[in-house]
């Protein structure tokens, strides 16, 4: 009996993920049908999604690319892409990994607050921009960023709840180390 119950709970999670993916695919199909051919002329169109589980086992589906639905009739195509991002939460730190191929380290800018990290590039041919909400407060002064082979990795130290954070609304500029 115990084995069937655990197998059912595992397939229950996958059923929810499959339902979310099917809904996304329906939305994307509808949205792309609504884009006129003129919208595609000389434009790079990127759309994708990432599915991961939160610490409670619930699926989190995040979109990336430069295509966003704005309403049922219209799709927005941006010159800036949202990079594919993975957020890994550990005991004392949060690691943010962003895929940003085709740009150099010097073209990346990063600012951070205790609850958000903003990453963007200044490359006119391949722009990226993404605001990331972190799952726990982090110390923006502690963020160490590394960029190699198109992958940006940022390690953020978590803030202990009893420790006050200086200048909560201030944005900190993060430098990328070698």
Wavefront OBJ file of the C-alpha trace (Angstrom):
o trace
v 0.000 0.000 0.000
v 2.769 2.475 0.933
v 4.495 2.010 -2.419
v 1.384 2.814 -4.461
v 0.800 5.942 -2.396
v 4.328 7.291 -3.020
v 4.114 6.456 -6.732
v 0.793 8.278 -6.933
v 2.188 11.377 -5.201
v 5.126 11.431 -7.629
v 2.857 11.164 -10.663
v 0.601 13.822 -9.128
v 3.463 16.338 -9.354
v 4.137 15.362 -12.966
v 0.451 15.628 -13.818
v 0.477 19.230 -12.614
v 3.642 19.977 -14.594
v 2.142 18.378 -17.708
v -1.006 20.481 -17.263
v 1.063 23.690 -16.950
v 3.169 22.819 -19.996
v 0.059 22.049 -22.062
v -1.463 25.401 -21.047
v 1.748 27.225 -21.961
v 1.923 25.513 -25.340
v -1.705 26.441 -26.074
v -0.990 30.071 -25.114
v 2.181 30.222 -27.195
v 0.477 28.700 -30.234
v -2.380 31.201 -29.955
v 0.023 34.103 -29.406
v 2.264 33.271 -32.356
v -0.754 32.949 -34.653
v -1.688 36.521 -33.690
v 1.705 37.966 -34.708
v 1.683 39.421 -38.207
v 4.401 38.425 -40.677
v 5.740 42.011 -40.565
v 6.598 41.533 -36.878
v 9.097 38.806 -37.802
v 10.977 40.777 -40.472
v 14.658 41.132 -39.480
v 13.886 40.143 -35.879
v 15.179 37.312 -33.765
v 12.320 35.629 -31.951
v 13.167 33.634 -28.825
v 10.651 32.008 -26.515
v 11.022 29.234 -24.006
v 10.159 28.162 -20.514
v 11.889 26.499 -17.617
v 10.128 24.204 -15.152
v 11.602 23.606 -11.706
v 10.303 22.611 -8.296
v 10.249 24.893 -5.250
v 11.345 23.649 -1.832
v 7.761 22.452 -1.128
v 7.639 20.341 -4.297
v 5.399 22.717 -6.259
v 6.226 23.366 -9.916
v 7.476 26.825 -10.911
v 7.215 27.638 -14.598
v 9.196 30.657 -15.826
v 9.280 32.097 -19.332
v 12.368 33.471 -21.050
v 13.140 35.089 -24.384
v 11.958 38.285 -26.029
v 8.321 37.422 -26.761
v 5.656 38.203 -24.173
v 1.875 38.010 -24.499
v 0.310 41.351 -23.590
v -3.339 40.350 -23.999
v -5.414 37.840 -25.969
v -4.985 39.748 -29.232
v -1.425 41.048 -29.097
v 2.120 39.819 -28.486
v 5.025 42.090 -27.585
v 8.430 41.469 -29.145
v 11.247 43.200 -27.297
v 14.757 44.052 -28.437
v 15.993 42.715 -25.073
v 15.778 39.034 -24.221
v 15.109 37.626 -20.786
v 17.910 35.131 -20.192
v 17.227 31.593 -19.025
v 17.799 31.698 -15.265
v 18.110 29.121 -12.516
v 17.982 30.074 -8.834
v 19.500 27.604 -6.380
v 18.779 28.193 -2.693
v 21.248 26.775 -0.184
v 21.445 27.125 3.600
v 23.521 30.316 3.683
v 23.502 31.513 0.078
v 21.496 31.836 -3.104
v 23.150 31.066 -6.429
v 21.711 32.683 -9.560
v 22.809 31.314 -12.929
v 21.856 33.226 -16.095
v 22.618 32.101 -19.642
v 23.696 35.146 -21.684
v 25.528 33.870 -24.788
v 27.002 36.168 -27.403
v 28.136 38.984 -25.125
v 31.301 39.832 -23.215
v 31.859 40.404 -19.502
v 32.288 44.155 -20.038
v 28.803 44.458 -21.560
v 27.004 43.153 -18.454
v 25.570 45.369 -15.719
v 24.183 44.125 -12.408
v 22.415 46.010 -9.627
v 20.927 44.497 -6.489
v 18.726 45.219 -3.498
v 18.083 42.771 -0.632
v 15.069 41.305 -2.498
v 15.931 41.759 -6.186
v 18.797 41.399 -8.651
v 18.660 43.180 -12.024
v 20.915 41.912 -14.806
v 21.187 43.495 -18.256
v 23.603 43.840 -21.132
v 24.638 46.870 -23.138
v 25.227 44.972 -26.386
v 23.181 46.554 -29.224
v 23.066 43.295 -31.221
v 22.174 40.955 -28.373
v 20.505 42.667 -25.459
v 19.469 40.941 -22.252
v 17.469 42.207 -19.291
v 15.884 40.461 -16.327
v 14.761 41.467 -12.835
v 14.927 38.537 -10.448
v 13.171 38.357 -7.121
v 15.247 36.314 -4.706
v 13.471 33.840 -2.388
v 15.156 35.269 0.760
v 16.753 38.588 1.631
v 20.376 38.788 0.526
v 23.206 41.162 1.354
v 23.766 43.093 -1.920
v 27.318 43.999 -0.810
v 28.195 40.287 -0.631
v 27.256 39.308 -4.190
v 30.108 37.751 -6.150
v 29.502 37.531 -9.914
v 31.504 35.500 -12.429
v 31.012 35.333 -16.207
v 32.455 32.587 -18.367
v 31.446 31.103 -21.737
v 28.125 32.972 -21.823
v 27.083 31.934 -18.306
v 26.762 34.482 -15.493
v 26.903 33.007 -11.986
v 26.085 35.183 -8.967
v 26.517 33.974 -5.393
v 24.461 35.986 -2.882
v 24.850 35.609 0.888
v 21.532 35.327 2.734
v 20.769 37.840 5.476
v 19.943 36.495 8.906
v 16.459 37.671 9.848
v 17.605 39.405 13.036
v 20.362 41.333 11.227
v 19.175 44.733 9.898
v 19.953 45.588 6.286
v 21.441 49.000 5.667
v 19.657 51.251 3.143
v 16.905 48.816 2.084
v 15.820 50.830 -0.982
v 19.345 51.524 -2.223
v 20.511 49.673 -5.325
v 24.039 48.302 -5.153
v 26.206 47.921 -8.266
v 27.747 44.458 -8.512
v 31.136 44.021 -10.212
v 31.977 40.847 -12.119
v 35.193 39.194 -10.952
v 37.451 37.122 -13.189
l 1 2 3 4 5 6 7 8 9 10 11 12 13 14 15 16 17 18 19 20 21 22 23 24 25 26 27 28 29 30 31 32 33 34 35 36 37 38 39 40 41 42 43 44 45 46 47 48 49 50 51 52 53 54 55 56 57 58 59 60 61 62 63 64 65 66 67 68 69 70 71 72 73 74 75 76 77 78 79 80 81 82 83 84 85 86 87 88 89 90 91 92 93 94 95 96 97 98 99 100 101 102 103 104 105 106 107 108 109 110 111 112 113 114 115 116 117 118 119 120 121 122 123 124 125 126 127 128 129 130 131 132 133 134 135 136 137 138 139 140 141 142 143 144 145 146 147 148 149 150 151 152 153 154 155 156 157 158 159 160 161 162 163 164 165 166 167 168 169 170 171 172 173 174 175 176 177 178
